[in-house]
Structures are given as structure tokens and as C-alpha cells.
Amino acid sequence: MTTILITGSNGQLGNEMQQAAVRFPDFNYIYTDVAELDICDKGALDAFVKANNVNVIVNCAAYTAVDKAEDDVELCYKINRDAVRNIAEVATENKVKVVHVSTDYVFDGTNYLPYTEDMPVCPATVYGKSKLEGEQVLLENCRESVILRTAWLYSSFGNNFVKTMIKLGTERDSLGVIFDQVGTPTYAADLADAILQLLSNKTFVPGIYHFSDEGVCSWYDFTKTIHRMANITCDVKPIETKDYPARTPRPHFSVLNKGKIKSTYGISIPHWEVSLEKCIGLLHNS
């Protein structure tokens, strides 16, 4: 039986991987976060992989605080680049496959057509630069690796935009939400399913792939839909990016082209509204 090591298992995606595992019983799973395994410690990682006969590493660990990263540069690079190099080198030494999660922030967000995997990268933030360098060290040091870039991730676990908008919508009479940044909300449960579908495939095809849910919306549209599904009556007003002070620039366009992962691995992807309804149902019942 294939043994999959899942790092960062306390995060949004890591928690969803634990839920998805029930639907993919043909694998043996090991879940770790920093308390169980520090991926910044290459020796510890190597010993863990050997001791547990790991066949695949799914790296869900990441430094994702976009604004804080501008000050916390060293830690951001330590997790998003250096730890990924450790994973790549240990994986190659032990003949282990790697699935690594990356981000739309490797692009500058100025495009107007959905980003394909071969489009030029140009990160505009410390977070984006660290994630890009993580991709690069993985590709340089581990041939048997898949990189999955995603965007606008949310879940019933952890802190995310959906939970924040539900909270603010119940606390306030009105909200201003940005309408001139567009992308696709991605339910982390769908990404977890895609990862395990990919690993269930008879052939493992290394490379960079894009994954988000289907469809396109703005943060404003996303919020209006969240509130409608959660029966919240807050007055949501559209505002421009320039009217919302942010420490670091956010991509104006984060739409990813998923043609490659669909054709290579035969993965079908739900529309974001269908998945959002599932997530809000879980939050409502929790």
C-alpha cells in the first residue's frame, strides 16, 4: 500500500486532506504538522521518511500571511523555499514522489486571459517570490514532482474569506468589498480530492498544473453570494482597490486555466457556487 506523508495537516488544506482520505481508502496516510515533523530540519525529515517507508509527500505546509511576509522575510523563505528544497532532496534520495501546493501569486495579476502554466511568472510580493523560489528548487532537485498552483482558497477549517465575510456580515449593517479584483474561489476540499485523484491515476505525470474551481467572480460577487447562501442581509457595497488600504499589492486578475490538469489526469472540477454551498452548509451545521 502506498504511504502518503501529508505535511501542514493542521491548515485548511491539510484538514481537508484528512476528510478526503475517507473517500480514498487505498492509501496509508501519515499526517504531520510542525509539532510532529519540522520540514525545515532536513535530517529529521529524512529520518521520518525512511522510518515510515513514505512513498509520496504532499506538502500542504506554507507561510501564507501575505502582508506579514513583507516584514517576516526570513521565516517566509525558510518555509516556502528552504523547506521545499529539503523535501525535494529527501524525496530524490529516497525515491519518493512529491505533490506541492503553490499559488497564483507567482504571477503579477495584470493579465486578462486565464493564466496557463507556461505563462511568464512575475511575483510582486515577498510571499509570491518565496513561493516561486519554492517551485524552482523543487523542479531543480526532484524530477518526480507535481506543483499545483491554486487561488482564493477557503474551507470550513481555519481562517479564510468566507468565514470573515459571514462574521462581518452578521456584525455590521454594511460592508465595502473590492469589485475590481477577479478570480475563482476554490474550496480546499475540491483541491484535496484533486490531489488524491491525481495520485490514484495509473501514471504520475510530473510538472506544473493549475487548479481552482470553475467560474469567475470578484470579491464583491463572492461576498454577495456568501451572504445570500448564509441568509445574511448586510448591505454590501462595491469599492475599488485604491479605496481599500492594503500593505501589499493584490493581483487584479487571478483566474487560472485548468485545461492541463483536466486533460492529463481526467479530473472534473465543480463550479465555485456549488462548492461554496457545501461549505456554508457545513458551517451552518457546525
C-alpha positions as CSV (number, residue, x, y, z in Angstrom):
1,M,0.0,0.0,0.0
2,T,1.3,3.5,-0.9
3,T,2.1,5.6,2.1
4,I,1.4,9.3,1.8
5,L,3.0,11.8,4.1
6,I,0.9,15.0,4.4
7,T,2.7,18.0,5.9
8,G,0.9,21.1,7.2
9,S,-2.0,18.9,8.2
10,N,-3.4,21.4,10.7
11,G,-4.1,24.0,8.0
12,Q,-7.1,24.4,5.7
13,L,-5.9,22.1,3.0
14,G,-4.3,19.7,5.5
15,N,-7.6,19.3,7.3
16,E,-9.4,18.8,4.1
17,M,-6.9,16.1,3.1
18,Q,-7.8,14.2,6.3
19,Q,-11.5,14.4,5.3
20,A,-10.8,13.4,1.7
21,A,-8.8,10.4,2.8
22,V,-12.0,8.6,3.7
23,R,-13.0,8.6,0.1
24,F,-9.6,7.2,-1.0
25,P,-9.1,4.2,1.3
26,D,-6.4,2.6,-0.9
27,F,-3.6,4.7,0.6
28,N,-1.9,4.7,4.0
29,Y,-1.8,8.3,5.4
30,I,0.5,10.0,7.8
31,Y,-0.5,13.5,9.0
32,T,2.1,15.8,10.4
33,D,2.4,19.5,11.3
34,V,5.4,21.3,12.8
35,A,4.9,19.7,16.2
36,E,5.3,16.2,14.8
37,L,7.8,16.9,12.0
38,D,9.7,20.1,11.2
39,I,10.3,20.1,7.5
40,C,12.9,22.9,7.9
41,D,15.1,20.2,9.5
42,K,16.3,18.1,6.6
43,G,17.8,15.4,8.9
44,A,14.6,14.9,10.8
45,L,12.6,14.8,7.5
46,D,15.0,12.2,6.0
47,A,14.8,10.0,9.1
48,F,11.0,10.3,9.2
49,V,10.6,9.3,5.5
50,K,12.9,6.3,6.0
51,A,11.3,5.1,9.2
52,N,7.8,5.3,7.8
53,N,8.6,3.9,4.3
54,V,7.0,7.0,2.8
55,N,6.2,6.8,-1.0
56,V,4.6,10.2,-1.6
57,I,5.0,13.6,0.2
58,V,2.0,16.0,-0.2
59,N,3.3,19.4,1.0
60,C,0.4,21.5,2.4
61,A,2.7,23.5,4.7
62,A,3.2,27.1,3.7
63,Y,3.7,30.6,5.1
64,T,0.6,32.4,3.7
65,A,0.3,35.7,5.6
66,V,0.8,38.0,2.6
67,D,1.2,41.3,4.5
68,K,3.2,39.9,7.4
69,A,5.7,38.3,5.0
70,E,6.9,41.8,4.0
71,D,8.5,42.1,7.5
72,D,8.9,38.4,8.2
73,V,11.0,37.7,5.1
74,E,13.4,35.2,6.7
75,L,10.7,32.9,8.1
76,C,8.6,33.2,4.9
77,Y,11.6,32.0,2.8
78,K,12.5,29.3,5.3
79,I,9.1,27.7,5.0
80,N,8.2,28.4,1.4
81,R,11.6,27.8,-0.2
82,D,14.2,26.2,2.1
83,A,11.8,23.6,3.5
84,V,10.7,22.7,-0.1
85,R,14.3,22.2,-1.0
86,N,14.6,19.8,1.9
87,I,11.6,17.9,0.7
88,A,12.9,17.8,-2.9
89,E,16.3,16.5,-1.8
90,V,15.0,13.9,0.7
91,A,12.4,12.8,-1.9
92,T,15.0,12.2,-4.6
93,E,17.4,10.4,-2.2
94,N,14.5,8.1,-1.1
95,K,12.8,7.7,-4.5
96,V,9.7,9.5,-3.2
97,K,7.2,11.4,-5.3
98,V,6.1,15.0,-4.3
99,V,2.9,17.0,-4.7
100,H,3.5,20.6,-3.7
101,V,0.9,23.3,-3.5
102,S,1.7,26.8,-4.9
103,T,-0.2,29.9,-5.7
104,D,-1.5,32.4,-8.3
105,Y,0.8,35.0,-6.5
106,V,3.7,33.8,-8.7
107,F,2.0,36.0,-11.4
108,D,1.6,39.7,-11.1
109,G,-2.1,39.6,-11.7
110,T,-2.1,42.0,-14.6
111,N,-3.3,39.5,-17.3
112,Y,-6.8,39.5,-18.8
113,L,-6.8,35.8,-20.0
114,P,-6.8,32.9,-17.6
115,Y,-3.2,32.0,-16.7
116,T,-1.7,28.9,-18.2
117,E,1.2,27.0,-16.7
118,D,3.7,28.3,-19.3
119,M,3.0,32.0,-19.0
120,P,5.8,34.2,-17.6
121,V,5.9,34.5,-13.8
122,C,6.4,37.8,-12.2
123,P,5.6,37.9,-8.4
124,A,5.1,41.3,-6.9
125,T,5.3,40.4,-3.2
126,V,7.7,38.6,-0.8
127,Y,5.1,35.9,-0.4
128,G,4.8,35.4,-4.2
129,K,8.6,35.5,-4.7
130,S,9.2,32.9,-1.9
131,K,6.5,30.6,-3.4
132,L,8.1,30.9,-6.9
133,E,11.5,30.1,-5.5
134,G,10.0,27.1,-3.7
135,E,8.7,25.9,-7.1
136,Q,12.1,26.4,-8.7
137,V,14.1,24.4,-6.0
138,L,11.5,21.6,-6.2
139,L,11.8,21.3,-10.0
140,E,15.6,21.6,-9.9
141,N,16.0,18.9,-7.2
142,C,13.1,16.4,-7.7
143,R,12.1,15.2,-11.1
144,E,9.2,13.2,-9.7
145,S,7.2,16.2,-8.6
146,V,3.9,17.9,-9.3
147,I,3.3,21.5,-8.5
148,L,-0.4,22.6,-8.1
149,R,-1.0,26.3,-8.2
150,T,-4.3,27.4,-6.7
151,A,-6.1,30.6,-5.7
152,W,-8.7,32.1,-3.3
153,L,-8.7,29.0,-1.1
154,Y,-11.3,28.6,1.6
155,S,-12.6,25.9,3.9
156,S,-14.8,25.1,6.9
157,F,-11.5,24.8,8.7
158,G,-9.1,27.7,9.7
159,N,-9.4,31.4,9.0
160,N,-10.5,32.4,5.5
161,F,-12.5,34.9,3.5
162,V,-15.8,33.0,3.7
163,K,-15.7,32.9,7.5
164,T,-14.6,36.5,7.7
165,M,-17.5,37.7,5.5
166,I,-20.0,35.7,7.4
167,K,-18.7,37.2,10.7
168,L,-18.6,40.8,9.4
169,G,-22.0,40.4,7.7
170,T,-23.6,39.4,11.0
171,E,-21.9,42.2,13.0
172,R,-22.3,45.1,10.6
173,D,-25.1,46.8,8.7
174,S,-23.0,47.5,5.7
175,L,-19.6,46.4,4.2
176,G,-17.4,47.7,1.4
177,V,-15.9,44.9,-0.7
178,I,-13.5,45.1,-3.7
179,F,-15.1,44.6,-7.1
180,D,-12.1,45.2,-9.4
181,Q,-10.1,42.1,-8.4
182,V,-11.4,38.9,-10.1
183,G,-10.5,35.2,-9.6
184,T,-12.1,31.9,-8.6
185,P,-13.0,30.9,-5.1
186,T,-11.5,27.4,-4.5
187,Y,-13.0,25.0,-1.9
188,A,-10.0,23.3,-0.3
189,A,-12.0,20.1,-0.2
190,D,-12.0,20.1,-4.0
191,L,-8.3,20.6,-4.1
192,A,-7.7,17.8,-1.7
193,D,-9.9,15.5,-3.8
194,A,-7.9,16.5,-6.9
195,I,-4.6,15.7,-5.2
196,L,-5.8,12.2,-4.3
197,Q,-7.4,11.6,-7.7
198,L,-4.1,12.6,-9.3
199,L,-2.2,10.1,-7.0
200,S,-4.8,7.4,-7.8
201,N,-4.0,7.8,-11.5
202,K,-2.1,4.9,-13.1
203,T,0.5,7.3,-14.4
204,F,2.2,10.1,-12.5
205,V,3.0,13.0,-14.9
206,P,5.4,15.5,-13.3
207,G,5.1,19.2,-13.9
208,I,3.2,22.4,-13.0
209,Y,-0.6,22.3,-13.0
210,H,-3.3,24.9,-12.2
211,F,-6.3,24.0,-10.1
212,S,-9.2,26.2,-8.9
213,D,-12.9,25.7,-9.0
214,E,-14.7,26.6,-12.2
215,G,-16.2,30.1,-12.9
216,V,-15.0,33.6,-12.3
217,C,-16.2,36.4,-9.9
218,S,-15.0,39.4,-8.0
219,W,-14.5,39.6,-4.2
220,Y,-17.7,41.7,-4.2
221,D,-19.7,39.0,-6.1
222,F,-18.2,36.3,-3.9
223,T,-19.3,38.2,-0.7
224,K,-22.8,38.7,-2.1
225,T,-23.1,35.0,-2.8
226,I,-21.8,34.1,0.6
227,H,-24.4,36.3,2.3
228,R,-27.2,35.1,0.1
229,M,-26.4,31.4,0.9
230,A,-26.0,32.2,4.6
231,N,-29.2,34.3,4.8
232,I,-27.3,37.4,5.8
233,T,-28.9,40.8,5.0
234,C,-25.9,43.1,5.3
235,D,-25.7,45.9,2.7
236,V,-22.6,45.0,0.6
237,K,-21.2,47.9,-1.4
238,P,-18.6,47.6,-4.3
239,I,-15.4,49.5,-3.8
240,E,-12.2,49.9,-5.8
241,T,-8.8,48.5,-4.8
242,K,-7.5,52.1,-4.4
243,D,-10.1,52.8,-1.8
244,Y,-9.1,49.8,0.4
245,P,-5.7,50.2,2.1
246,A,-3.6,47.1,1.9
247,R,0.1,46.7,2.9
248,T,1.0,44.7,-0.2
249,P,-0.5,44.6,-3.7
250,R,-3.1,42.0,-4.5
251,P,-3.5,40.5,-8.0
252,H,-6.2,42.2,-10.0
253,F,-6.6,39.0,-12.1
254,S,-6.2,35.6,-10.6
255,V,-8.1,33.3,-13.0
256,L,-6.2,30.1,-13.7
257,N,-6.6,27.9,-16.8
258,K,-7.3,24.3,-15.7
259,G,-7.1,22.7,-19.1
260,K,-3.8,20.9,-18.4
261,I,-4.9,19.1,-15.2
262,K,-8.2,18.1,-16.7
263,S,-6.7,16.6,-19.9
264,T,-3.7,15.0,-18.2
265,Y,-5.5,13.5,-15.2
266,G,-9.1,13.4,-16.3
267,I,-10.2,15.5,-13.2
268,S,-13.6,17.1,-13.3
269,I,-13.9,20.4,-11.4
270,P,-17.1,21.8,-9.8
271,H,-18.4,25.3,-10.2
272,W,-17.4,27.6,-7.3
273,E,-21.0,28.3,-6.3
274,V,-21.8,24.5,-5.9
275,S,-18.8,24.0,-3.6
276,L,-19.5,27.2,-1.7
277,E,-23.0,26.0,-0.9
278,K,-21.5,22.7,0.5
279,C,-19.0,24.6,2.7
280,I,-21.6,27.0,4.1
281,G,-23.9,24.0,4.8
282,L,-21.1,22.6,6.9
283,L,-20.5,25.9,8.7
284,H,-24.2,26.2,9.4
285,N,-24.4,22.8,10.9
286,S,-21.3,23.0,13.0
